[in-house]
Structure formats: C-alpha cells, structure tokens
Amino acid sequence: MNVFDIVGPVMIGPSSSHTAGAARIGKTAAMLLGAPVVKADILFHGSFAKTCKGHGTDKAIVGGILKMDPWDPGIRTSLEKAKELGISINFRTGTIENAHPNTALVTLTSKIGNTIAIQGSSIGGGNIVITKVNDMEVYFTGQKTTLIVMHQDVPGIIAHVTNLVAAGNANICNFRLNRQEKGGLAIMTLEMDSDFDDALVSKIKAIPFVYNTILLKLN
C-alpha cells in the first residue's frame, strides 16, 4: 500500500473522498471536453448528494472543471470564479443505479456546443474511477499517466496508436477498448508506467478517424 493511501492526499477541504476526489472528477471531465466550458450540469449520487455542501463537494468539483488541482486554494472560491467566467452551473441530486456511494455524473458543454458526460466515483484517498463516458462503459483511474483516444471503430486505429506510443518509448501497463457498436464511437485507454512525450499527443490526434486525444496526468 502506498503511504498516500494511508495519510491521504495534499488537498483543500475536509475530506479526501468528498473534496479531493470530486476535484479530480471535475478536472477529468474538463480535460475530456478539451474546450472552454460554458455550461455544467452536475448530478450528485449517494453520499455526494447528502454532504455536497457540508464537505465542499460542490466547490471541489467546480474547481476541477476550472482545471484546479485538489490542493489549489482557489477551490474555496470556485463557484464565484465560474460565475465571473460566465459558466452556468446546475447542481442536481438523484440516484444512479449500481453506482458507488460517492459518484457524480458531470455533463459539460463547450462554447461551440460540444458536450461530454462522464460518470466518476471517488473511492477514497482522493482516488477516482471513471466508469462511463457519454453512456459508454469505460474504466480508468488516472493514478498512472493515461492516454485516452476517442475515435471511430475502424481497422488499423489500435495499431497506429500503439506504434506511436512504442516509438515514444512509453511502456503500456494496461490497455482497454470500449465501443458503442462495430464501426461506431470507441474509446481507447492506455495506462503507462513510464514517461510519455506530450508532443506525441498531437501526432495521435492527426490520425484519421481520431476525434480527440487526451493525456491525463492527475497525480
């Protein structure tokens, strides 16, 4: 067990689950959108719904949407900052079937109308698990450097991406592919236990049929 699993992360707020984890869920959603946010709809489930204000979950998740890390003092005033930026924030509570008690469904809209919806759970110690993207089942934690590639399911995409990763001397320790249907939207997640050259992201983005590519470094 990592010592940080015991003592908890460096953070603003009273709870690693309700604040640090929430901030990481929000930041992951913003990075996946990949564009300035103008609207955020946030559904809190379980204990998130019960303690969102008392533990600052609302401030933390909005801070994450504004690309703040869990230790950023700006989290304390994130709601005011979002208002200054003209971002519309809507909080709701509800039940998500078979979800972890600390779960949020975050839907973000960009200035040009693009949207991303992610379902993420805070599982303790500031750690998170993302289980859905746009209603598609996925699984990644962000504990390791993670490359996320959203693409059309066509032959050759996986080989092209992994060849570029190999050329960058990055070591893949976990690979997962999820798709809506054959030929439809697919999401490739590659967790790596070595450094990854950020410059390779632009090369992967340039691959035909790749819609978006994000290099996630939450830690």
N, C-alpha and C positions, 0 to 999 in steps of 0.2 A: 504494500500500500504506500502510495506517495504521501509524504509528510503533509502536503497541502490538502489531502483528503481528510486529514485529522484536524488541522488548525483552521482550515478554511481559507478562502482567497482574500487578497487585499481588495477592499471594497468600500463604497459609501453605502450606509444603510445598516439596518439591524439584522438582516437575515441573508445568508448565502443563497438559500433557495428562492426567497421571495424578492430579493433585490439584485444580487449579482447574476443569478441565473436568468432573471427576467431581462436584464440589460443585454445579455448575450443573445437571447432570443430576438429581441428587437433589432440588434445590430445585424444579426444574420439575415433577417427579413430585408433590411435596407440594402445590404450588400447584394442580395439576390435580385432585388429590383433593379439595381445598377443605374439609378437616375434620381434626381431630386424628388422628394416626396411632397405631395400636396394634400393627400388625404390618408388617414389611417383609421381603420376600423379594428378594434381590439376586443375579442371575446375572452373573458376570464372564466375558467372552469375550476370546480373543486375548491381547494383552499385558497387558490389565487383569487377566486370570486369573493371569498369570505374576508380576506385580510388585505385586499389590494391597496387600500388607503392607509391602514394602520402600519403596514410594513413597507410602504413606499413603492409597491409593485407598479403602480400607475406611473410614477415618476421615473422608475428604473427602465421600464420597457420603452417609454418615450425617449429617454436618454439614449438608449440603444439605437432607436430609429434615427436619432440625430448623430449616430456613429460614435457615441461616447462609450468608453470602456467602463467596467464596473467600479473602478477607483476614481473616476473623474468627478470632482466636486460639482461640476455643472449639472449633475443628475438632480441635485436638490432643487434646481430652478428650471428643469427641462420642460415642464408644462408651459411656463411663461415664455421660454425661448421658442417653443414650437408655435405659440400664438404670434410672437413677433415675426416669425418667418412665414406666417400665413398658412400654416399647416392645420387642416381641420382634423381634430381628434375625436373619435367617438368610442366610448367605453361601454361594453355590454357584459352581462353575466349570463351564463347558461350552462347546459350540460353537454359534454362531448362524450359520446359512447365509447366505453372501454379505454378512456384516456387516464393517464397518470394524474393524481390529485393536483399537481402544480403544472397545469397546462394552459397555454394561450393559443388562440387562433388569430393570427395577425394578417390583415389584408391591407396592402399598401397600393396606392395609385400614384403614378407619376404625372408630370406636367403634360405629357403628350397622351395620357390616357391608358398607358400600360399598367397592368396590375400583377401583383404576386400575392399569393396566400400561402402562409406556412403555418403548420401546427408544430409547436415545440413544447417540450416539457423540461422543467428544472428538476433534476434528480438528486440534488444535494451537493454541497461543497462548491456551489457556483457552476457545476457541470450541467450540460444540457444534452438533449437528444431531439433532433428534428425528425419527425415521423411522417409528415406529409408536405408536399409542395404542389399547390394547385390541384388538390384532391388526389394526387398520385402518391402512393405509399413509397417512402424512402427511409433511409436510416443513416444518419451521420451525427457525430458528436462535436466536431470542431476541436477535440482535445489534441489532435495532430493536424499538421498542415494538410488541408483538404482542398483538392481541385474538384470543382463542380461544373459539369459541362451539360448544358441544356441543348438538345439537338433533335433533329428528325431521325427516326429509326431507319437508316438506310445502310446497306452493306459498306464496310470499309471504314466507318467512323471510328470504331473502337481501336482498330489497328493504327489508324493515322494518329489518334491522340496518344496512345501508349508508346508509339515510336518516337514522338516528340518528347515525351516525358523521359524515355530512356536516353535520348540524345542529350538531355539536360542533366544526366547522371543522377536523377532522382530515383529513390527506391520506393516502390509501391508496396505497402504492407497490407492494404485491404482495398478490394475493388467491388463495386456493386453497380448493377444496371437495373433501372426500373423504367417501364414504358407503359403508356396507356393502351396501346394496341400495336400490332405489326404495322410499321410504316408511319406511326403517329409520333407524338411527342415522347421523348425519352430523356432520362436524367442519369448521367454517369457520375459516380462519386469515387474519387481515388484518394485514399488516405496515404500519406507518405511519412516515413520516419527518417527523412534526410532533407537537406535544404532543397528549395525549388527556386529556380531563377524566375523572378516575376516577369522578365521580358518574354518568356515562353508563352505567357497567357495571351498576348496579342497574336502570336502565331497560331495558337489553337482557335482563337476567335475567328481567324481568317479562313478556317477550313470550311468548305461549302457544306451547307445544311446545319452548321452550328449557330444557334440563336444567341447564346450568351455563355460566358465563361467567367467563373469567379474563383479566386484563390482566397480561401478562408483561413485566416490566422487569428483565432480568438484568444490564444494564450501567449 
